[in-house]
Each structure stands twice: as C-alpha cells, then as structure tokens.
Amino acid sequence: IEHFARGLSALVLRLRERVCANPANGVAPADFRVHLVAHSMGGLVCRAFLQNPALGAAEARAAVDKVFTYATPHN
C-alpha cells in the first residue's frame, strides 16, 4: 500500500504538470484540484497517501479536493 501511495502522489503531480502546461486549460498550478475515486484496496491507498506525510508530497495532498471510496475495508 505504501508503494502505491507514493505512486499516487507522483501521479497527481504529473497530472497537474500536464494540465497546467496547456494554456488552453487556463489552470494555474495553485488552482489545480483533483477528485480521487477508489474501489476496495485503492481506497486504502488513497487514505494512506492522504494521512501519512511520509508517503508523498505535501503539494500533491493539497491538490486533492474530494475523495470517494466504495467497498473499501477501512476497518
């Protein structure tokens, strides 16, 4: 889960870079936001990424606006 949480952090930052690089999108890096939708163990990955500062960049966590998980074994 920790490995994939780090990968999620990198993915969010890479997505921000690509979206903000296109001037037609009109999105500045500071305004970029994502919604995470995860199923099952993906929800645990999202939660680990968001709750553990050691598993990703703070700027990637700050870009997450909403999180939705379903069928995730949170407890």
KASULSUL-V731655 format. One record per run of one state. SS is the DSSP state (helix for helix, strand for strand, loop for the rest). FROM is the first residue (numbers start at 1). TO is the last residue. If there is no record, write none. Layout:
SS;FROM;TO
SS;FROM;TO
This chain:
loop;1;1
helix;2;21
loop;22;22
helix;23;25
loop;26;28
helix;29;31
loop;32;33
strand;34;39
loop;40;40
helix;41;51
loop;52;52
helix;53;55
loop;56;57
helix;58;62
loop;63;63
strand;64;70
loop;71;75
